[in-house]
Amino acid sequence: MSASRPQPELTSLHTPYSYFEPLPLDCIFPSNAPLEVEIGCGNGSFLITYAAQNPETNFLGIERLLGRIRKLDRKAKRAGVSNIKIVRVEAAYCVEYMLPPESIHACHIYFPDPWPKKKHWKKRLIAPKFVEQLAVALQLGGRVYLRTDNEPYFEQILQVFGDNKRFQATVAPPELTQIVTHFERSFNAEGISTLRAQYRLREAD
Ligand SMILES: C[S@@+](CC[C@H](N)C(=O)[O-])C[C@H]1O[C@@H](n2cnc3c(N)ncnc32)[C@H](O)[C@@H]1O
C-alpha cells in the first residue's frame, strides 16, 4: 500500500459552507473592496499578476480543476499575493446561484473552452442565458473582459453580447491588455493571435 503525499494547505481556496446560497463575500475577504472575478482562472497566470498590481481590489477565481488551483496557490504564496480567493465549482452554476446580485465590479474570461466541434457548441460558456445571469451579478457600469484564440467562438461572443441590450462595447485599460495569460502565451508562440472583446453593463431600459 502506498501512502499519499501530504498536500500543503491551499490558502487561496475557499470551500463554501453551502453551494446553495450566495457566497458570503464579507466573510471570504477581510476588506469590503471592489470585487473582480476571473472565470476559468487556470494556474493563475493572469490573476496573480493583476491582483499584485491592484492590492486594493478583491479577486475571486472560479476554476474546476484542483491541479490548477494547487499551482495557483503555490504561485500566489511565492508572489506574496493575498487578495485572491478561489472557488472550485462549475462556472455557469457559480454565476447563477453563488455570486450575489450586483456584487461584481469586473469579470475576466480568458480562453474559455472553445468546444470546436459544431455538435458541442451548446456546451460553450458564453451563451445568452449565461450573459443574462452575468448581468445580474455585475454592478451597474461593471465590465466584462473576454479573450479567445478561436474565431467561430469569437463570432458567437460578439453575437451574444451584441444581442443583449444591457451590454455596450467598451475599451480595456492598457495595463490590463498588457498582461498575457498562460494559454495566450502558448497560442501566440504558435502564431495564433488573441481576439478580444469587452463590454460595460448599462442601465436597463
Ligand atoms: C483554456 S483554459 C484557460 C486558462 C486561463 N484563463 C488562461 O488564459 O491561461 C480554461 C480554464 O477554464 C477552466 N474551465 C473550463 N470550463 C469551466 C467551467 N465550466 N467551470 C469552471 N472552470 C472551467 C478549465 O479547467 C481551465 O483551467
PDBQT file of the ligand as one rigid body, heavy atoms in Angstrom, charges set to zero:
ROOT
HETATM    1  C1  LIG A 301      -8.200  27.102 -21.786  1.00  0.00    +0.000 C 
HETATM    2  S1  LIG A 301      -8.003  27.234 -20.060  1.00  0.00    +0.000 S 
HETATM    3  C2  LIG A 301      -7.597  28.971 -19.862  1.00  0.00    +0.000 C 
HETATM    4  C3  LIG A 301      -6.957  29.262 -18.524  1.00  0.00    +0.000 C 
HETATM    5  C4  LIG A 301      -6.579  30.733 -18.297  1.00  0.00    +0.000 C 
HETATM    6  N1  LIG A 301      -7.748  31.597 -18.341  1.00  0.00    +0.000 N 
HETATM    7  C5  LIG A 301      -5.550  31.185 -19.316  1.00  0.00    +0.000 C 
HETATM    8  O1  LIG A 301      -5.905  32.002 -20.176  1.00  0.00    +0.000 OA
HETATM    9  O2  LIG A 301      -4.410  30.755 -19.213  1.00  0.00    +0.000 OA
HETATM   10  C6  LIG A 301      -9.680  27.185 -19.486  1.00  0.00    +0.000 C 
HETATM   11  C7  LIG A 301      -9.770  27.045 -17.983  1.00  0.00    +0.000 C 
HETATM   12  O3  LIG A 301     -11.128  27.142 -17.591  1.00  0.00    +0.000 OA
HETATM   13  C8  LIG A 301     -11.462  26.051 -16.747  1.00  0.00    +0.000 C 
HETATM   14  N2  LIG A 301     -12.863  25.767 -17.019  1.00  0.00    +0.000 N 
HETATM   15  C9  LIG A 301     -13.388  25.410 -18.207  1.00  0.00    +0.000 A 
HETATM   16  N3  LIG A 301     -14.711  25.285 -18.115  1.00  0.00    +0.000 NA
HETATM   17  C10 LIG A 301     -15.040  25.549 -16.825  1.00  0.00    +0.000 A 
HETATM   18  C11 LIG A 301     -16.262  25.565 -16.116  1.00  0.00    +0.000 A 
HETATM   19  N4  LIG A 301     -17.408  25.293 -16.717  1.00  0.00    +0.000 N 
HETATM   20  N5  LIG A 301     -16.231  25.879 -14.815  1.00  0.00    +0.000 NA
HETATM   21  C12 LIG A 301     -15.060  26.183 -14.189  1.00  0.00    +0.000 A 
HETATM   22  N6  LIG A 301     -13.867  26.178 -14.814  1.00  0.00    +0.000 NA
HETATM   23  C13 LIG A 301     -13.852  25.871 -16.121  1.00  0.00    +0.000 A 
HETATM   24  C14 LIG A 301     -10.540  24.937 -17.154  1.00  0.00    +0.000 C 
HETATM   25  O4  LIG A 301     -10.343  23.984 -16.137  1.00  0.00    +0.000 OA
HETATM   26  C15 LIG A 301      -9.260  25.705 -17.495  1.00  0.00    +0.000 C 
HETATM   27  O5  LIG A 301      -8.435  25.901 -16.371  1.00  0.00    +0.000 OA
ENDROOT
TORSDOF 0
